[in-house]
């Protein structure tokens, strides 16, 4: 196993990403997007694609940069620090990984940034892929999809949709699900953007007798969870990394405030009550950073055995981000509660990130099961 | 490089297989089986003696120390492989001591060639057992307030004062202690790091009983103790604080990282295996155990990451305070859960869970309290202001 510290190449990637994002996607850009009702800036995504980020997990012969999951995590971490919004996790990580594993010929379009994917998997308020009930009824050699998917990240802006549908069995059966890759404009598919608290694109997708064929199937019929697994794990790891970056981002802002804000004639960062909480938060962020780095390494080395490492990272990142944003608002005091200040943006994104692709309980249970509980 | 390391792994695994006495394989690590060495050491068995001698001959009691002092001269990567193979072979550590963990690293960094030659070979061979004399009744968290006095009497130092929490002082041959050699200087600048033989007239010790029962801790008294000047002070006179700080960093990594056996290695399944069925069914307790497991696994990876950072030359420095803080707090949580899992069964001393549970309460006090660690992080890592 490689080391948990960044390699020379990774340090360069991180520095380059940070330099680019500080300039092209600072918090003011996120605020401008939010105010304009724009979930992300397509021009920013084009620039990211031209730097190879959209193809970070795609082979070079399909136009990608093939830098691996640890590199994808580093990019996600840096995006998390400035809340840079983009289809990165949905397209460049989840779809790219699932479609690569299935040998799809759409990888070049992802690497080029033109194919924008959304993963439609959840149907209830909690992530539970095996519970998918969206029906895929046989229709000759094809299927017709009917049902609803909720909390679909990038669902209204995507031009392609990966949808998990039930071709056999009943809700809760791990078998009997099939993953389809379809055009987002296909007849019968209605997409409704929700007013997500993090000002990003989440949508409800209603499938009304949507025709799909064998050509649309990713992997094997009735084995959709296996087809989705690699993409899901990659997405969970990247989201964990984003939350790690988010935690570091709000923590840095909070520390800056502690060093500058004066009350009672003293800098508030000189109060031990706040110092110890800041130091505890630092500790949690450091411990979580290890789990995030490890998840990337394991995905790169042994992707099929990576679920526990990925779940550990997602579980930890979820809790750490929660602490970081709560301390962020509390330590800022009243100004932290204002919309004019940025702390709330971190809090809302952290809450969305906590639920997306499996919450703390979902992932902690996977970790604990691997240890005998 | 990886070929070389693979070769090394094969070689060291074979060496362990050839040399480890069969009766030591898988022996649990406890007070009756640890080999501390020293002038008066009584080996628990011939096998223990044999294992120490064989390991020492190969430099494996102190794998990374220079060979000229009886160390193994191994690289960090080789040492890691050696430890992994020892674990795999269920081989006990051949020798443990404060000389290995603390004095040795201090001498290697601050000692003169004469001091190294005088002390390191006895440590690697297990001939001399050292103890540490830092804390005093009036110098706990405020360690730089040590008042044990060393007066310059020309050819010797005259020591008077009291140390506390000196682990195994009643069994040690020598002590490395912080003593005040300049009473007029600012408190950090009047301390020296001194080596004292425990057999010197005027040194006495008294064991301390803890809430968990008997303990290795002692009080150590110095009553007109004469220490010959030659080689007595490590590093510069009055700059002992630098040596102590360096060592505290070592100690923190050790305590936080499970050195000294403070972090128990039991997994959740071990814990669950001993649970009363009613406890297993308790959803709150299960949730606590699951959360602990998540945090403990992430912490183990953090120990690994910090080692990688140190190895890659990126300084860990004061951030090691985080390891000490986090690791010891985790250990306290673990033992709280173990006690809950075992319920009233564990309340009988004879069951064996209560003493370790109580003992873990000291983890976040010894070697710098959690609060001191948080101070170090906030001031030196986060650079929060003092006013």
Interface residues (C-beta under 8 A of the other chain):
Chain A: X3 X4 X5 X255 X258 X259 X266 X267 X269 X270 X272 X274 X275 X276 X278 X279 X280 X282 X283 X286 X287 X288 X289 X290 X291 X293 X294 X312 X315 X316 X364 X365 X367 X368 X371 X372 X373
Chain B: X267 X268 X269 X270 X272 X273 X286 X289 X290 X291 X293 X294 X295 X297 X298 X299 X301 X302 X304 X305 X308 X309 X311 X312 X314 X319 X322 X325 X326 X371 X373 X374 X375 X377 X378 X379 X381 X382 X383 X384 X385 X386 X387
